[in-house]
Amino acid sequence: MSTKRNDAQLSTTSLPGEPTAAVLVFHGGAATSTARVSRFSPAVLRLIPVARAVASRVPTAAVYRLRFGVRGWNGDGADVLSDAHWALTEIAGRHPDLPIVVVGHSLGGRVAMHVVGTQLGATSRVVGAVGLAPWVEPSDPVDLLDGVPLAIVQGSRDRVVPERSTRPWLAGAEAAGAVVSSTIIPGAGHAMLRYFRRWHALAADGVLTVLSSDQRAAGQRASAG
């Protein structure tokens, strides 16, 4: 099942009968490009097995993938962020009251870190994010991250988004109250091709980590109330 808005497309990877959570997966892209994204783009295709790994590891989650309308961030990320908010609103409408976890690779990781913490309705909320070799800049916002779990996976040989380049933003996120767990895969690069099984497993484990953290936080809120 898929839904389109302009050139963006929301596709379903897994839809259990009674889901307990929802997951939305974002693919990578480029810093600057207004090119339309093909469904055969390597950036799109490499996230299909990631979504399937999440669905296998978290069988009670409804898992979706978003194909952005354009390939690039293009300065302020307006187009890809608009696509992400549209897809999240669609998911919240289909699964009201469920926690939503976002998973993103590269540019998709930057999108994930921008939308995490977003309230989508009375109780639907993006409760955490998994960043796979995420492209983040020190100036990216952290104001919604207090208490939010973030699972970060990076390769030690990433030449596109070196691990050291993400440290300033991650430090800012932690200072803002985010609960950050980081894993570095020795010898892995940006495209997630080398050691791909480990990338996929860590992505799925990251979703479980986020959901477990959210459940603990919900229990603490209930006890306090």
N, C-alpha and C positions, 0 to 999 in steps of 0.2 A: 504494500500500500504506500502511495506517495502523494504528496500535496505540493503544488507549485504556487509561487508568488513571483511574478515577473520571471526572472531567470534563475531564481533560487528554488531549490527542491528539497523537501523533507521526506526522507525515506525511512521505512520501518525495517529494522533488522530482527527484532524479537518482540512479540506481544503476548505475554502469558494471560491466562484467563482472569486472574485477579492480581495484578501487579501491586507490589508494595513500594516501588520506587520507579523513577524514570531516569534514563541516561541519554544525553545528547552529545554526539561526537562531531567535532569540527576538524576539517582537513586543513592542510597548510596552503601556502600561497607565496606571494612576493611582496616586497616592500612597496613597489610601485607597478601597477598594471591595471588597465581597464578592460583587459581581455576577458571574454566570457569563459566560464569554467566548463570544460567538457566532462561528461560522465566517464570518459576514458582517460582523464588526466591521471598521471601517476600519483599526484598528491591526493586525489580522491580515492583511487584504487587501494593505496596502502593503508587506508583507514578502515576498509571493509573487514579485514581479518581482526583488527583491533576491536571493532564493534562486536564481531562474532565471539571473540574471546571473552569480552565482558558479559555477553548474553549467556555463554556457557558457564562462567564462574558465578554469575549472579542470576540464576534462572527465574527469580521472581521480579526482575526488573524489565520494564518496557524499554527497549533500546532503539534509538533513532540516530540517523545520520543526516547532517545538513550539507548540501552542496551550495556554496555561495554563488551569488549571481556574477560577481567579478572576482578576479584573481588577486587583486592587490589591496593593501592597507590604505595606500594613497593619502598619506598625511594625517588624517584624523580618524580613519577607520569607519567613517560614517556608513558606507554601504554594507560592509560585512557585519558591523554591529547591528544595523537595522535588520538585516537578514536573521541574525541570531535572536534578537528580541521577538521577531515575528514567529520563528520556530518555537521558541520557549513559550510564547503565549498560546500557540496551537497545542503544545503538549500539555500545558496547564489546563486548557479547556477539555482535553480528552481525559486527563487524569487529575481532576481537582483534588486538592489536599495532599497529594503525594510529594515527597521530597524529590528534587531534581539534581542530578550530578552532571556537570559538563566535563568533557574530555576533549583536549585539543592538542594538535601537533603543530609546532612552529608558529606560523601566523594564527592558526586555530587555537594554539595555547594562549596567545595574546588576547584573542577574543574571549576565551574562557575566563581569563583573569579579570577582564573588564566586566563581565556579566555576573560573576559569582557574587552571591549575597543579594541578588535582585529579588524583590518581592513581586510576585506575579498575580496575586489575588489575595483573598482573605487569609489563606493559609499556605498556598502553593509558593515555594521559594527555591531558588538555586542555593543548595545548602553547602556545596563545596565543589572543588575542581581538581582534575588530574591534568598536569601539564607534561606533555611528552616533548622534550627538547623545545620548551616554550620560548618564543621570542618576546622578551619583555624589556622595556626601557625604564630607566630610573624615574622618569617623570610620570609613568603610568599610575593611575589612581589606586589607593589602598584604603580609602575611607569606609568601604563596606565590609572590611575583612575581620573585624573584631570577633574572635571566637570561631572563625571559619576555617575548616580543615582544607589544606592544599597538599596534594601528593605530587611531587616533582620527580621526573625521571629524565636523566641526561646522559649523554655519551662523553667519555673522556677525550675522544678524538673528533668532536664536533667542530668543524671549521666554519660552519655557517653561523651558528649561534653558540660560541664557546661558553662553557659552563661559567667561567669567570665573569662573563659579560652580564649574567643574570643576577650576580650576587647583590649589587646595590638595591635592585627592586625587591628581591627576596628579604633582604635585611629590613627594608622599609615595611614590607608586609608583616614581618614578625613584630616589628616595633608597634605596628597598628593593632596587634592582637591576633593575627592569623596563626593557626597551628600548622606549621610547615614540617613535612617529612620529605627528605630528599634521598634519592638513590642515584648513584653514578655507575654506569656500566663501563667497566674498563675496556678500552679498545673500540667502543661503539662510536659510530658517526651520526650525522644529522638525519639521514634518510631512513633510519630504523631497519635497514636491510641486514646488516651484520648483527647476529644474535637476535634475530627478529622474534624468535619464540620467547626470549626473555623480555623483550619490549612488551609483547602482547600480554604475557603473564603479569608483569608489573603494572600495566594499565588496568587490568581487571582487579588486581590486588588493591590498587589505589582507590578504585570505586568502592570496594568493600571497606577500606579504611575510612573513607569519607562518610559512608553510611553508618558505620559503627560509631564514629565520633558524633554524628548528628543524633543518633539514638541515645547516647549517653547524655548529651546536652539536653535533649527533650526530657529525659528522666529527671535530671537535676532541676529543670524549670518546673516540672510537675510537683517535685518534692518541695520546692521553695514556695509554690503557690498553695 
